[in-house]
Amino acid sequence: EEHYEVAFQQMDLILALRDIRSVQYLLLLALYCLRSPRNPGAWTLAGLAVRQCIELGIHRRLKKPEVTLDRELLLHIFWSSYYLDRGISVALGRAGNLL
């Protein structure tokens, strides 16, 4: 609980970074909220993570696919965000955040 509170207090600072760290941050908060319901909820946080991925262009296919560790990490983060958002949306009976 204490770790969540400290992390949540830093939300504005971390989201202002607008990079992959903010996506990871949102995913971790969403996963915590699955176990312990909080406001904003997991559905909101997962949706923010997916939208942040799209803003960063992580979802786009490269014309010349490069297989690098960094690119694979970005793809894993995007698909984790996407499936978490879909799973939460189905469980709650809500539309997905990307619709």
Backbone hydrogen bonds, N-H to C=O, Kabsch-Sander energy under -0.5 kcal/mol:
donor,donor_aa,acceptor,acceptor_aa,energy
5,E,1,E,-2.4
6,V,2,E,-2.4
7,A,3,H,-2.6
8,F,4,Y,-3.1
9,Q,5,E,-1.8
10,Q,6,V,-0.8
10,Q,7,A,-0.8
11,M,8,F,-1.5
14,I,10,Q,-2.4
15,L,11,M,-3.0
16,A,12,D,-1.4
17,L,14,I,-1.2
18,R,15,L,-0.8
22,S,19,D,-1.1
23,V,19,D,-1.1
24,Q,20,I,-2.4
25,Y,21,R,-2.2
26,L,22,S,-2.1
27,L,23,V,-2.3
28,L,24,Q,-2.3
29,L,25,Y,-2.2
30,A,26,L,-2.5
31,L,27,L,-2.6
32,Y,28,L,-2.0
33,C,29,L,-2.2
34,L,30,A,-1.1
35,R,31,L,-0.9
35,R,32,Y,-0.7
36,S,32,Y,-2.2
45,L,41,G,-2.3
46,A,42,A,-2.8
47,G,43,W,-1.9
48,L,44,T,-2.1
49,A,45,L,-2.0
50,V,46,A,-2.2
51,R,47,G,-2.4
52,Q,48,L,-2.3
53,C,49,A,-2.1
54,I,50,V,-2.1
55,E,51,R,-2.4
56,L,52,Q,-2.0
57,G,53,C,-0.6
57,G,54,I,-0.9
58,I,53,C,-2.1
60,R,57,G,-1.2
68,T,66,E,-1.0
72,E,68,T,-2.4
73,L,69,L,-2.2
74,L,70,D,-2.2
75,L,71,R,-2.3
76,H,72,E,-2.4
77,I,73,L,-2.2
78,F,74,L,-2.5
79,W,75,L,-2.7
80,S,76,H,-2.2
81,S,77,I,-2.3
82,Y,78,F,-2.8
83,Y,79,W,-2.6
84,L,80,S,-2.2
85,D,81,S,-2.4
86,R,82,Y,-2.4
87,G,83,Y,-2.7
88,I,84,L,-2.4
89,S,85,D,-2.4
90,V,86,R,-2.5
91,A,87,G,-2.2
92,L,88,I,-2.1
93,G,89,S,-0.9
94,R,89,S,-2.3
99,L,96,G,-1.2
